[in-house]
């Protein structure tokens, strides 16, 4: 059976696609992944997927429109389906039409009436989707984001704060800012240790570029790479790692991060964290939809995006995924025009409040347990369409 997955950016690739692809592979399915154009993409999505060893073919974003327009064809096995796991559902529907395959989606809210199957995380989402899709096409499978995570059983270090500067281009502005915060905290709490976690979507070249100069709009400190550590201007040495985020989440007492999939994974590991969204660098914050596309227009685009973010700032809701998903302030968020001194003071105060950290950790663990969603999705696809569309 052939399963063609459409997806777009780092969070969806690691949190959704890889867990499902692994299960499909064990069930004997051939998995092809089509990466669709996305403002949130890093350009390394194909490399990360390729490293899993469970995906047969990967089609990069620069090939997508050739495929969508029928200029390039995805080889069709004869038995299969298209599975939407991120991006725009239209892309999955288009591929379904070209391949003459049924289309399934994993949806947190979005769904169209002409889809063949819709997987949803819970009954609340099912009620919303059922307004557009007949109930017999909807399956409640749990939250996919927590399906591929495993508890490693590592001890937590009470004096370790983890830094997660993200995987996208604006890490070049965020990393110097976070390093300045670390320097300020270290001056007041010498026995506290820091560690930096980079995802597989980042690399040493991006890291070195980020250390050359701080963004004047946000501020920060520069530094240099010595082996597997960053040494800041004031001599603070912080070890860094690629692709070991889950180990670091399990062993740290607190984390400083940008909004993204990381925040949901931190919730699973019960890691208290502070999500930082500085409007100082509004031009660098990736946005979805038409605004995200228009922001790519030279000169005018970034200016327009900046003004829009500033205008909408007062009505901006939660930005950390645990808060969005639970509709509760489970983890603190710092949004607005920020400086290193104020953020450092807040983070240090939170770190020193051990009772509050323990309560936050327990709340996160309670709200976000492990699920078997990837297994349920993969099994459902194979049972439903393994032989039914053989002669399509």
C-alpha positions in Angstrom: 0.0 0.0 0.0 1.2 3.5 -0.9 0.6 6.4 1.5 1.5 9.9 0.2 1.9 12.3 3.1 1.7 16.1 2.6 3.4 18.2 5.2 5.3 21.5 5.5 7.5 22.6 8.4 9.7 21.3 11.3 7.0 20.9 13.9 4.8 18.8 11.6 7.7 16.8 10.3 9.0 15.7 13.7 5.8 15.7 15.7 3.4 14.2 13.1 5.0 12.7 10.0 7.9 10.8 11.5 5.9 8.9 14.1 3.1 7.9 11.6 5.7 7.0 8.9 7.5 4.7 11.3 4.3 2.8 12.1 3.2 2.6 8.5 6.6 1.3 7.6 6.3 -1.5 10.2 2.9 -2.4 8.7 4.4 -2.8 5.3 3.2 0.4 3.7 5.4 2.4 1.3 5.5 6.0 2.4 6.1 9.0 0.1 6.3 12.5 1.5 5.5 15.7 -0.4 6.8 18.9 1.2 4.6 21.8 0.3 5.8 25.5 0.2 5.7 27.1 3.7 6.9 30.3 5.4 7.9 28.2 8.5 10.1 25.8 6.7 13.9 25.7 7.3 15.0 23.9 4.1 16.3 20.9 6.0 13.0 19.0 6.3 13.9 16.6 3.5 17.2 15.8 5.1 15.6 15.1 8.5 13.0 12.8 6.9 15.6 11.0 4.9 17.5 10.1 8.0 14.6 8.1 9.4 15.0 5.3 6.9 11.3 4.7 6.8 10.3 6.9 3.8 10.6 5.7 0.2 10.5 9.0 -1.7 10.6 12.6 -0.7 9.5 15.4 -2.9 10.9 18.8 -2.0 8.9 22.1 -2.0 10.6 23.3 -5.2 9.0 20.4 -7.0 5.6 20.8 -5.6 4.0 23.1 -8.1 5.3 21.0 -11.0 3.5 18.1 -9.4 0.3 20.1 -8.6 0.2 21.3 -12.2 0.7 17.8 -13.6 4.1 18.6 -15.1 5.8 16.0 -12.9 4.1 12.9 -11.7 4.3 10.9 -8.4 4.6 7.2 -9.3 1.3 5.6 -8.4 1.3 2.0 -6.9 -2.4 1.4 -7.5 -3.4 0.9 -3.8 -3.1 3.8 -1.5 -4.2 7.1 -0.1 -3.1 10.7 0.5 -2.7 11.7 4.2 -2.6 15.4 5.2 -0.2 16.1 8.1 0.4 19.8 7.9 0.3 22.8 5.6 -2.8 23.5 3.5 -5.4 20.9 3.0 -5.8 22.0 -0.6 -2.5 20.5 -1.4 -3.6 17.0 -0.2 -6.9 17.3 -2.1 -5.0 18.2 -5.3 -2.7 15.2 -5.0 -5.6 13.0 -4.2 -7.3 14.1 -7.4 -4.1 13.6 -9.5 -3.4 10.1 -8.0 -7.1 9.1 -7.9 -6.6 8.2 -4.2 -8.9 8.8 -1.2 -7.8 11.7 1.0 -7.5 11.5 4.8 -6.4 14.4 7.1 -5.3 14.8 10.7 -7.1 17.9 11.8 -7.1 20.1 14.9 -10.1 22.0 13.5 -9.9 22.3 9.7 -11.7 19.9 7.4 -13.7 20.0 4.1 -16.9 18.1 3.3 -15.4 16.2 0.3 -12.7 14.5 2.3 -12.8 10.8 2.7 -11.6 10.5 6.3 -10.8 13.0 9.1 -8.8 12.0 12.2 -9.4 14.4 15.2 -7.7 14.6 18.6 -10.8 14.8 20.8 -14.6 15.0 20.9 -14.5 18.8 21.0 -12.8 19.0 17.7 -15.1 16.3 16.3 -18.1 18.5 17.1 -16.6 21.4 15.1 -15.6 19.2 12.2 -18.9 17.4 12.1 -20.5 20.7 11.0 -18.8 20.2 7.6 -18.1 16.5 7.5 -20.5 13.5 8.0 -19.8 11.8 11.3 -19.1 8.4 9.8 -16.0 9.9 8.2 -14.6 11.2 11.5 -12.4 9.2 13.9 -11.2 10.4 17.3 -7.6 9.2 17.7 -6.0 11.4 20.4 -3.3 14.1 20.0 -0.7 13.1 17.5 1.9 15.5 18.9 2.5 13.3 21.9 2.4 9.9 20.1 6.1 9.7 19.2 7.5 10.8 22.5 9.1 8.5 25.0 10.0 8.9 28.7 13.7 8.2 29.0 13.9 8.0 32.8 16.8 10.5 33.1 17.2 12.4 36.4 16.3 16.0 36.5 19.1 18.5 37.4 17.8 21.1 39.8 20.4 23.7 38.7 20.1 23.4 34.9 18.2 25.9 32.7 17.8 24.9 29.0 17.8 27.3 26.1 15.8 26.4 23.0 16.4 29.2 20.4 14.4 27.5 17.7 15.2 26.1 14.3 14.2 28.9 11.9 16.1 31.8 10.5 15.3 34.1 13.3 17.5 32.0 15.6 20.1 34.5 14.4 18.4 37.2 16.5 17.1 35.0 19.3 20.3 33.2 20.2 22.3 36.4 21.1 19.3 37.6 23.1 19.1 34.4 25.1 22.8 34.4 25.7 22.6 37.9 27.2 19.8 36.7 29.5 22.0 33.7 30.5 24.9 36.0 31.4 22.7 38.2 33.5 21.3 35.2 35.4 24.6 33.6 35.9 26.1 36.8 37.5 23.4 36.6 40.2 23.4 32.7 40.6 26.9 31.4 39.9 26.0 27.7 40.7 23.3 27.6 38.0 24.2 25.9 34.7 22.9 26.4 31.2 22.6 24.1 28.2 21.5 24.9 24.6 19.4 22.6 22.5 19.4 22.9 18.8 17.1 20.7 16.6 18.2 18.7 13.6 16.9 21.5 11.5 19.7 23.8 12.6 23.5 23.5 12.0 26.8 24.9 13.0 26.9 27.4 10.2 23.7 29.0 11.3 25.0 29.0 14.9 28.3 30.7 14.0 26.4 33.3 11.9 24.1 34.0 14.9 27.1 34.7 17.1 28.7 37.3 14.9 26.4 40.2 15.7 23.3 40.8 17.9 20.2 42.3 16.2 20.2 46.0 17.2 16.4 45.9 17.5 16.6 43.2 20.2 20.1 43.3 21.6 22.1 40.5 23.0 25.6 39.3 23.3 28.0 37.7 20.7 30.4 34.9 21.2 32.4 32.1 19.6 32.2 28.4 19.2 34.8 26.3 21.1 34.3 22.6 20.4 30.8 21.8 21.5 30.3 24.9 23.6 29.5 28.6 23.0 31.7 31.0 24.9 30.1 34.5 25.3 31.7 37.9 25.4 31.8 37.7 29.2 33.4 34.2 29.2 30.3 32.2 30.0 30.7 28.7 28.5 27.5 26.9 27.6 27.5 23.4 26.0 25.2 22.9 23.0 23.7 19.8 21.4 21.9 18.9 18.1 19.1 16.5 18.1 19.0 15.7 21.8 16.1 18.0 22.8 14.1 15.3 24.6 17.0 14.3 26.8 17.6 18.0 27.7 13.8 18.5 28.4 13.8 15.5 30.8 17.0 16.6 32.7 16.4 20.4 33.0 14.6 22.3 35.7 13.4 25.2 33.5 13.6 26.2 29.9 13.7 29.4 27.9 12.2 29.0 24.5 10.4 30.5 21.5 6.8 29.4 20.7 6.6 26.2 18.6 6.4 22.5 18.8 9.1 22.5 21.5 6.6 23.9 24.0 4.2 21.0 23.5 7.1 18.5 23.9 8.2 20.3 27.1 4.6 19.8 28.4 4.9 16.1 27.9 8.1 15.9 29.9 6.7 18.2 32.6 9.4 20.8 31.9 8.4 24.3 33.2 9.2 26.8 30.5 8.9 30.5 29.5 7.8 31.2 25.9 9.4 34.4 24.5 7.9 36.3 21.6 9.7 39.7 21.1 7.8 42.2 19.0 11.2 44.0 18.6 11.9 41.6 15.7 8.3 41.4 14.3 9.7 41.4 10.8 11.3 38.1 11.4 8.4 36.3 12.9 7.0 33.8 10.3 3.3 34.0 9.6 0.9 31.8 7.7 -1.5 32.6 4.9 -1.6 35.7 2.7 0.3 37.9 5.1 3.2 35.4 5.2 3.3 35.4 1.4 3.1 39.2 1.1 5.8 39.7 3.7 8.3 38.3 1.2 7.8 41.4 -1.0 11.1 43.4 -0.9 11.0 46.4 1.4 7.3 46.8 1.6 6.5 43.2 2.8 8.5 43.2 6.1 7.3 46.7 6.9 3.6 45.7 6.4 4.1 42.5 8.5 5.7 44.5 11.3 2.9 47.0 11.4 0.2 44.3 11.4 1.8 42.4 14.3 2.1 45.6 16.3 -1.5 46.5 15.6 -2.8 43.0 16.6 -0.5 42.7 19.6 -3.1 43.8 22.3 -5.6 41.1 21.2 -3.0 38.4 20.7 -3.9 35.3 22.6 -1.8 32.4 23.9 1.3 31.6 21.8 2.7 28.5 23.6 1.1 25.3 22.5 0.3 23.9 26.0 -1.6 27.1 26.7 -3.4 27.1 23.4 -4.4 23.5 23.6 -5.6 23.6 27.2 -7.0 27.1 27.0 -5.2 27.8 30.3 -2.0 29.6 31.3 -0.1 26.5 32.2 3.3 28.1 31.3 4.2 31.8 31.4 4.6 33.8 28.1 6.5 37.0 27.7 5.2 38.9 24.6 6.0 42.4 23.6 8.9 44.8 23.3 11.4 42.9 25.5 14.9 43.5 26.8 17.4 41.0 28.3 17.4 42.6 31.8 13.6 42.3 32.3 13.4 38.8 31.0 16.4 37.7 33.1 14.7 39.0 36.2 11.5 37.2 35.4 13.2 33.9 34.6 15.4 34.0 37.7 12.4 34.7 39.9 10.6 31.8 38.5 13.6 29.5 38.8 14.0 30.4 42.5 10.3 29.6 43.2 10.7 25.9 43.5 7.1 25.4 44.7 5.7 27.1 41.6 8.0 25.1 39.3 6.8 21.8 40.9 3.2 22.9 40.4 3.8 23.9 36.8 5.5 20.6 36.1 2.7 18.6 37.5 0.0 20.5 35.7 1.8 20.0 32.4 2.2 16.3 33.0 -1.5 15.9 33.9 -2.7 17.7 30.8 -0.5 16.1 28.2 0.0 12.3 28.6 1.4 10.0 25.9 -1.0 8.8 23.2 -1.1 5.9 20.7 -2.4 8.2 17.9 0.3 7.3 15.3 -0.6 3.6 15.7 -4.3 4.3 15.4 -3.9 6.5 12.3 -1.6 4.1 10.5 -3.7 1.0 11.4 -6.9 2.7 10.3 -5.5 3.7 6.9 -4.2 0.2 6.2 -7.4 -1.5 7.2 -9.6 0.9 5.3 -7.8 1.3 1.9 -5.3 -1.5 1.7 -7.4 -3.3 -0.9 -10.5 -1.2 -1.5 -9.1 1.1 -4.2 -6.9 -1.5 -5.9 -8.7 -1.2 -9.2 -9.1 2.6 -9.1 
